[in-house]
Amino acid sequence: MSFNFNINLILEDEKVLLRPLQETDVDNLSEISLNEPETWEYSLVQADGKENLINYIQLAVKARESKTELPFIVFDKKTGKYAGSTRFYGINHDFKTLLLGFTWYGKQFRGTGLNKHCKFLLLQFAFEELGMERVEFRADNKNLRSIAAMKSIGCKEEGVLRNHMPTFNNAIRRDTIILSILRSEWFDNVKANLIKSL
């Protein structure tokens, strides 16, 4: 199946709804942007403050329009609030691979199980609708919370790219950890284990 960049694409379950990020979502995410600057400690593109958030969303929307990324806004059904954002990027149709990342949530949504619901929907879509063979995850090797979250959904660590890229302010270069889930792993055990943990 070809990749669906339809801006009407919805992924949802009883806990969470993901829909394509729009420029009008600035207001929906501004509370987190303005009040929780620590959210972007490890982010390569900062979204703290209204101007940075506008830029962040505009870049994401342009990437979708160029068919290189598919960014989502995350809505938490339990609280009735927008919780953050995530996206598919690095999409390679020929190799049937993509990366899943640029994931961030406001602090009230962390540790609530929201992330596992999001990841289940995104992985199910990637492997079962798009026919992907591999979904890759990357993070700053110092971002222990993010790494733990990825491992908890079934990602396997592959290695670390040393001195891989500059951080957002070019102050230092970061080591990037690479993790992944393969299509066979999804169907063998990752899907079932993730369902049990929801």
N, C-alpha and C positions, 0 to 999 in steps of 0.2 A: 504494500500500500504506500502511496506517495505521502509525503509529509503534509499535514494539514495546518496551514497558517491562517485558517479562518478565524477572524476576530470574534466569532460567535461560539467558538469551541468552549464547552463547559465540562469540567471534571468535578464530580461531587459524590459524597456519601452522606451519611446522617450527621457527621461532625463538621465537615469542611466543604467549601466550594472554591474551586479555582477557575478563574476566567482570565482571558488575555488582558494584560495591563494596558491602560489607556492614559493619554495625557491628562484627562479629567480626573484621574485618580490622585492627583497631588493632594487634594483636600482629604481624601480617605486615609492617607498615610502621613499627613503632616504632624499629627500628635506624636507619633513615634520619632519622626525626623527631628522635631524641635526639642523634645524632652529626653531623648535617650541616645546621646552621642556615642556611648560605649558600644552601641550596636554595630558600628562600622570600624571597630578597632582593627579588624583583619581584612576589611573589604578593600578591593583594588579600586573601586569607584565609590566615592563617598556620597552619602545621601543625607548628611546631617545639615539641618537648616533648609529653609524653603528653596533658596536658589540652587543648592546642591541637589535637592530632591527633584526639582523641575528638570535639571540637567540629566539626572540619573534616568528619569522616566523617558525623557525625549530620546536619549541614546538607545534605550531598550526598544522603544517603538520604531525607531529608524532601523534597528537591527532586524526586527520582525518584518518590516516592509521590504528589506533587502533579502529576506528569507534565509537569514543565517542564525536567528535565534527566535525562541518563542517564550517571551516573558509572561508570567501570570501574577495576578494579585490574589492573595489568600484571604478568604473570609471565614471567620470562625462562627459557626452557627450557634454554638452554645452561648456565647456572649453577645452575638449580633454585631460584632465589630470586625473591621479589617485588621488582620494580624501581621501582614508583611508581604513578602514577594519571593518568588523563585522562578527559575527558567531552565529550558533546554537551550544549549548552545553548542558550538563546535559540531554541528550536524553534518554527518558525512553519509549521503545516500548510497554511494557506491560501496562503502565498507560496512554499511548498516551499523553505524556507531554514532553516539552522541554523548555529550557531557550534561550532567545535571548539577546545577549550582546557582551562584548568586542568591543563595537562600538566606533570608533574615526575617526574624520575627521580633515584635515588641516583647519586652521582658515579661509581661503578664501572660504571654502565650507559651513561653519556654517551659519545658518540663511538664506540659499538660497532656501530651500524647498527640497534639496537633500535627507535629512534624511527621510522625509515623503515618498518620492518615494521608497527609499530602504526598509523602514518598510512595505509599502504596498506590495511590491513584496515578501518579506520574510513571512509576515503573510498569504498572499494568498497561497503561496506554503505550509506553515505549515498546514493550516486548510483545504485547498481544494485539495491538492495533497497527503499530508501525512496523512490526517485524524486525526490530533491532536485535543485533547479536551481542552488543556490549553497551553498557551504560557506565560511564566513567565519572568519578568524583575527584575534585581537587581541593586542597585547603592549605593555608599557611601551616607549616609543621608545628608551630607554637599554639595553634588554635585547638587546644585539647578538647574543649566542649564540642566543637564541630566534628572532630575526628571520632570522639566517642559516640556521637549521634549516628554517624555514618556506619560505624561498625555494628551498632545496635540494630540496624535494619538489615544486616547481612552482607555489607561490603567487605571485600577482601583487600587487605593492604598489599600493594605491589612494590612499593619502594618510594624513595625520596629523591627528587631532583634538587641537587645541592646548588645553592646560590642562583636559583632559577630565574627570579625576576625582581624588579624593584617594587617596594611597597608604594602605596598611593602617593606619598610625598617625596619619593625617591631618596629618603633618608638612609635606608639600608636595603639590602637585597634579602629576599626571603628564600628559605628552603620550602619546596612544595611537595606535599605528600600526595601520592596517587593511590586511589582505591577504585574498585570496580565490582560490578555484578555482571555475570554472563547470562545469556539467554538460557542455557542449560541449567545454571544454578537457580534461576528464577523459578523454573518449572519443577526442578528436583526438590528444593526445600525452602528457598528464600520466601516465596509467595506464601506458603503454608505457615511458616514461622512468623511472618509479619502479620498475617490474619489473626493468629493466636494472641499476638501482643496488642492488638487494637482494642 
